[in-house]
Amino acid sequence: MAELLVSLFILVGAFFGLTGSMGLARLPDFYTRLHGPTKATTLGVGGVLIASILHFSLMGPALSLRELLIALFLFLTAPVSAHVLAKAGVRRGIASRAPLPDELKKKSAEG
């Protein structure tokens, strides 16, 4: 049963990692490409880390907590790095190709 649970978390992590990588390669512009590695890939690594915690805690003599520190570091740094990259993109004048919502279209036409 433990091996099945570990395998499930590895598969979920691999799915999110693949989805995030495909998003990075296929999304149309800089700002939407930030979502792939920061959202989906972070969840993918989280799934693999949960599988690692389960495996080494159930197979070893004690609870494995190193993976929790890795997950904490990852979940703290991924949003910060995405924010810094987006801010750098704005400062460099990189335009988004995403369509504007109607409210923003009206405001940009007025001002």
Backbone hydrogen bonds in HBPLUS format (Angstrom, degrees):
<---DONOR---> <-ACCEPTOR-->    atom                        ^
c    i                          cat <-CA-CA->   ^        H-A-AA   ^      H-
h    n   atom  resd res      DA  || num        DHA   H-A  angle D-A-AA Bond
n    s   type  num  typ     dist DA aas  dist angle  dist       angle   num
A0005-LEU N   A0001-MET O   3.05 MM   4  6.33 157.2  2.10 148.9 154.4     1
A0006-VAL N   A0002-ALA O   2.91 MM   4  6.15 162.1  1.94 152.7 157.6     2
A0007-SER N   A0003-GLU O   2.89 MM   4  6.00 158.0  1.94 142.5 149.1     3
A0008-LEU N   A0004-LEU O   2.92 MM   4  6.12 149.5  2.01 143.2 151.6     4
A0009-PHE N   A0005-LEU O   3.07 MM   4  6.38 160.8  2.11 150.5 154.2     5
A0010-ILE N   A0006-VAL O   3.01 MM   4  6.26 152.4  2.08 148.0 156.0     6
A0011-LEU N   A0007-SER O   2.94 MM   4  6.17 158.2  1.99 148.4 154.0     7
A0012-VAL N   A0008-LEU O   2.92 MM   4  6.19 158.6  1.97 150.8 156.9     8
A0013-GLY N   A0009-PHE O   2.90 MM   4  6.00 160.3  1.94 143.8 149.7     9
A0014-ALA N   A0010-ILE O   2.83 MM   4  6.02 154.6  1.89 146.7 154.1    10
A0015-PHE N   A0011-LEU O   2.89 MM   4  6.07 154.0  1.96 145.3 152.3    11
A0016-PHE N   A0012-VAL O   3.05 MM   4  6.33 166.4  2.07 153.1 155.4    12
A0017-GLY N   A0013-GLY O   2.91 MM   4  6.04 155.3  1.97 145.5 153.3    13
A0018-LEU N   A0014-ALA O   2.88 MM   4  6.02 158.6  1.92 147.9 153.2    14
A0019-THR N   A0015-PHE O   2.90 MM   4  6.10 160.0  1.94 149.4 155.5    15
A0020-GLY N   A0016-PHE O   2.89 MM   4  6.04 160.8  1.92 148.1 153.0    16
A0021-SER N   A0017-GLY O   2.99 MM   4  6.16 153.3  2.07 142.6 150.1    17
A0022-MET N   A0018-LEU O   2.89 MM   4  6.09 156.8  1.94 149.7 156.0    18
A0023-GLY N   A0019-THR O   2.94 MM   4  6.14 151.2  2.03 143.9 152.1    19
A0024-LEU N   A0020-GLY O   3.01 MM   4  6.24 150.4  2.10 141.9 149.4    20
A0025-ALA N   A0021-SER O   3.13 MM   4  6.39 148.1  2.24 141.8 149.8    21
A0026-ARG N   A0022-MET O   2.85 MM   4  5.92 149.5  1.95 150.3 158.7    22
A0027-LEU N   A0023-GLY O   3.04 MM   4  5.41 157.7  2.09 140.3 142.4    23
A0033-ARG N   A0029-ASP O   3.00 MM   4  6.12 145.2  2.12 150.7 161.4    24
A0034-LEU N   A0031-TYR O   3.34 MM   3  5.41 145.5  2.47  96.1 105.3    25
A0035-HIS N   A0032-THR O   3.25 MM   3  5.68 149.5  2.35 107.6 114.9    26
A0038-THR N   A0034-LEU O   3.33 MM   4  6.28 153.5  2.40 145.8 153.5    27
A0039-LYS N   A0035-HIS O   2.93 MM   4  5.46 154.6  1.99 142.1 146.7    28
A0041-THR N   A0036-GLY O   3.21 MM   5  6.44 162.3  2.24 165.7 167.9    29
A0043-LEU N   A0039-LYS O   3.16 MM   4  6.46 154.0  2.23 146.8 153.6    30
A0044-GLY N   A0040-ALA O   2.91 MM   4  6.21 148.0  2.01 144.0 153.9    31
A0045-VAL N   A0041-THR O   2.92 MM   4  6.19 161.1  1.95 152.0 155.1    32
A0046-GLY N   A0042-THR O   2.96 MM   4  6.11 151.4  2.04 140.8 149.6    33
A0047-GLY N   A0043-LEU O   2.93 MM   4  6.21 149.2  2.03 146.3 153.4    34
A0048-VAL N   A0044-GLY O   3.13 MM   4  6.46 158.3  2.18 148.9 154.0    35
A0049-LEU N   A0045-VAL O   2.87 MM   4  6.08 153.4  1.94 148.6 156.5    36
A0050-ILE N   A0046-GLY O   2.95 MM   4  6.18 152.1  2.03 146.3 153.4    37
A0051-ALA N   A0047-GLY O   3.02 MM   4  6.28 156.2  2.08 143.8 150.4    38
A0052-SER N   A0048-VAL O   2.92 MM   4  6.18 150.0  2.01 143.3 151.7    39
A0053-ILE N   A0049-LEU O   2.86 MM   4  6.13 156.7  1.92 148.8 154.8    40
A0054-LEU N   A0050-ILE O   2.95 MM   4  6.19 166.8  1.97 152.7 155.8    41
A0055-HIS N   A0051-ALA O   2.92 MM   4  6.06 165.7  1.94 149.1 153.5    42
A0056-PHE N   A0052-SER O   2.98 MM   4  6.05 173.5  1.98 154.7 155.6    43
A0057-SER N   A0053-ILE O   2.92 MM   4  5.80 144.3  2.05 142.5 152.5    44
A0058-LEU N   A0054-LEU O   2.94 MM   4  5.89 158.2  1.99 146.7 152.2    45
A0059-MET N   A0055-HIS O   2.92 MM   4  5.91 152.8  2.00 148.3 156.3    46
A0060-GLY N   A0056-PHE O   3.04 MM   4  5.30 134.4  2.25 118.4 128.2    47
A0068-LEU N   A0065-LEU O   3.09 MM   3  5.26 130.6  2.35  99.7 112.5    48
A0069-LEU N   A0066-ARG O   3.12 MM   3  5.32 123.5  2.45  99.4 112.8    49
A0070-ILE N   A0066-ARG O   3.14 MM   4  6.55 152.9  2.22 147.3 155.0    50
A0071-ALA N   A0067-GLU O   2.89 MM   4  6.14 163.3  1.92 150.7 154.8    51
A0072-LEU N   A0068-LEU O   2.90 MM   4  6.05 158.4  1.95 144.7 150.8    52
A0073-PHE N   A0069-LEU O   3.00 MM   4  6.15 164.6  2.02 147.1 151.0    53
A0074-LEU N   A0070-ILE O   2.90 MM   4  6.12 159.6  1.94 150.8 157.0    54
A0075-PHE N   A0071-ALA O   2.83 MM   4  5.98 167.9  1.85 156.1 159.0    55
A0076-LEU N   A0072-LEU O   3.03 MM   4  6.12 133.3  2.25 141.4 153.1    56
A0077-THR N   A0073-PHE O   2.95 MM   4  6.05 154.1  2.02 148.1 154.9    57
A0078-ALA N   A0074-LEU O   3.02 MM   4  5.86 164.2  2.04 153.6 156.3    58
A0081-SER N   A0077-THR O   2.90 MM   4  6.01 163.6  1.93 157.1 161.2    59
A0082-ALA N   A0078-ALA O   3.05 MM   4  6.21 156.7  2.11 147.2 153.7    60
A0083-HIS N   A0079-PRO O   2.96 MM   4  6.11 154.2  2.03 143.7 150.5    61
A0084-VAL N   A0080-VAL O   2.98 MM   4  6.23 159.7  2.02 150.3 155.5    62
A0085-LEU N   A0081-SER O   2.94 MM   4  6.14 159.3  1.99 147.7 153.3    63
A0086-ALA N   A0082-ALA O   2.92 MM   4  6.10 160.1  1.96 147.8 153.2    64
A0087-LYS N   A0083-HIS O   2.90 MM   4  6.07 157.7  1.95 148.2 154.7    65
A0088-ALA N   A0084-VAL O   2.95 MM   4  6.14 154.1  2.02 145.0 152.1    66
A0089-GLY N   A0085-LEU O   2.92 MM   4  6.19 149.2  2.02 144.3 153.1    67
A0090-VAL N   A0086-ALA O   2.97 MM   4  6.28 151.0  2.06 147.4 154.6    68
A0091-ARG N   A0087-LYS O   2.99 MM   4  6.26 162.8  2.02 149.4 153.9    69
A0092-ARG N   A0088-ALA O   2.97 MM   4  6.14 144.6  2.10 142.8 152.1    70
A0094-ILE N   A0089-GLY O   2.94 MM   5  5.31 162.9  1.97 162.8 159.5    71
A0093-GLY N   A0090-VAL O   3.06 MM   3  5.07 147.1  2.18  99.2 109.4    72
A0104-LEU N   A0101-PRO O   3.14 MM   3  5.53 121.4  2.50 106.5 119.7    73
A0105-LYS N   A0101-PRO O   3.09 MM   4  6.39 148.5  2.19 150.4 160.1    74
A0106-LYS N   A0102-ASP O   3.11 MM   4  6.35 157.3  2.16 150.6 154.8    75
A0107-LYS N   A0103-GLU O   3.21 MM   4  6.46 158.8  2.25 143.2 148.6    76
A0108-SER N   A0104-LEU O   2.95 MM   4  6.08 158.6  2.00 146.2 151.8    77
A0109-ALA N   A0105-LYS O   3.05 MM   4  6.17 142.5  2.19 140.0 149.7    78
A0110-GLU N   A0106-LYS O   3.08 MM   4  6.29 144.5  2.21 142.6 151.7    79
A0111-GLY N   A0107-LYS O   3.09 MM   4  6.23 159.2  2.13 149.5 154.2    80
